[in-house]
Amino acid sequence: MLCQDIHKAIAPWLDRYKQICVVADEAVNVDWPYPTLRITVSEQDKSLETVSRIWDFLLEQHFTRRGLLIAVGGGVLTDLAGFAAATYKRGIDYLNIPTTLLAMVDASTGGKTGFNYHGLKNAIGAFHAPVETLIYPPFLDTLPPQQFLSGFAEMLKTGLIASSPSERGSEGALWYRLLQYDLDTIDTAALAPLIMDCIAVKERIVAADPDEQGPRKALNLGHTFGHALEEISFVHRTSSLGPLLHGYAVLYGLIAELYLSVTLLGCPRDPLQQLTLLMLRYYGRPVCKCSDRRQLITLMQQDKKNEHAAEINCTLLHAIGAPAINQTVTPAQAEEALEYLFSL
Ligand SMILES: NC(=O)c1ccc[n+]([C@@H]2O[C@H](COP(=O)([O-])OP(=O)(O)OC[C@H]3O[C@@H](n4cnc5c(N)ncnc54)[C@H](O)[C@@H]3O)[C@@H](O)[C@H]2O)c1
């Protein structure tokens, strides 16, 4: 829900619960009139230890199953707090207040929660949807430009899977409207309708397939390559990629997977070219050593989306607005896509 005043937007929820606790990202400067655990979070802190800190805080507060946990922060915080809520006393309600663009358009809806384990992204997790997600765009005013671009990459993904050139409804034209957005500025007034349209697309897809048995896999476009790039950049310190923000990894993953969509499924080249131009102008090229490429293939083979070890399962595109889920890509084809990405 889009809101003008965050405290007023929370108010209706307060009557329904016996207790309120807040877990807030240290980077967000808001005072909460409830017991609050402030934590500094980065992808490296997306761990069992941080989940355990949240459980400890709730226990110290004698938090019961009739309480509401409010999660305020970026996607790392909402994923961690959501997992803590999914598991504390077999599950309590939580409400998300995302403060990064990425968390607004993606991480804070859909009910996926979890943390990284043994170097694998989101290896442990649970499906547990928040009771509400409150969108307050002025939080974006303090967001560093790179974090903004990271979130915008997930919006581009949403535009690619949802838009159709023949549809002229707001959702249908999303990809084309996103391409027109001036990425040199953070204009919250212009962004608000785009954010709400991206959320509407995700909610529509998740409602049709909450457990990710089929259509929801469309949302994974860019993420098979993206997660491997993110993992290698964070966890496997030998990589030359150096810590990649989630959305940057997704943008590079989208380019690799659109390349495969063109070569394997005959997808038109336009979106690949449009994304490549955006990458070169705003995101920069990814750098990678040959040894990283072998490790990237191995990581993709270990991805939790795969049903068989050694297989690489991807979502690709037949065309803009026509995702193709459950595509099996061979290691040689994946290597060719990486070759393309790293040669740009
Ligand atoms: N659950 C899902 O469906 C889903 C979907 C997409 C991504 N994710 C997860 O989201 C995570 C990435 O989220 P993210 O990009 O928000 O990163 P993040 O949570 O690490 O936040 C990025 C940085 O911005 C800071 N920050 C937060 N709000 C701020 C604000 N308003 N102003 C200034 N700084 C602020 C944070 O402290 C952090 O340093 C990844 O771990 C990814 O796996 C989850």
The ligand as a Gaussian input file, in Angstrom:
#p B3LYP/6-31G(d) Opt

LIG

0 1
 N       12.451000     -12.079000      -0.684000
 C       12.492000     -11.823000      -1.960000
 O       11.576000     -12.153000      -2.727000
 C       13.666000     -11.079000      -2.520000
 C       13.609000     -10.537000      -3.810000
 C       14.704000      -9.795000      -4.262000
 C       15.822000      -9.625000      -3.446000
 N       15.833000     -10.166000      -2.213000
 C       16.993000      -9.988000      -1.334000
 O       17.146000      -8.598000      -1.054000
 C       18.507000      -8.363000      -0.710000
 C       18.972000      -7.068000      -1.322000
 O       18.167000      -6.013000      -0.813000
 P       18.638000      -4.491000      -0.917000
 O       19.127000      -4.217000      -2.277000
 O       17.552000      -3.681000      -0.362000
 O       19.964000      -4.461000      -0.015000
 P       20.220000      -4.144000       1.534000
 O       19.112000      -4.605000       2.378000
 O       21.588000      -4.650000       1.819000
 O       20.235000      -2.547000       1.574000
 C       21.245000      -1.875000       0.873000
 C       21.962000      -0.850000       1.755000
 O       21.123000       0.302000       1.876000
 C       20.997000       0.670000       3.257000
 N       19.704000       1.343000       3.340000
 C       18.478000       0.778000       3.493000
 N       17.530000       1.716000       3.383000
 C       18.165000       2.890000       3.172000
 C       17.727000       4.231000       2.962000
 N       16.422000       4.553000       2.914000
 N       18.647000       5.202000       2.766000
 C       19.968000       4.892000       2.763000
 N       20.454000       3.647000       2.927000
 C       19.549000       2.663000       3.133000
 C       21.175000      -0.634000       3.989000
 O       21.604000      -0.428000       5.308000
 C       22.239000      -1.317000       3.170000
 O       23.516000      -0.831000       3.544000
 C       19.290000      -9.570000      -1.185000
 O       19.753000     -10.291000      -0.068000
 C       18.291000     -10.386000      -1.978000
 O       18.518000     -11.769000      -1.884000
 C       14.786000     -10.880000      -1.723000

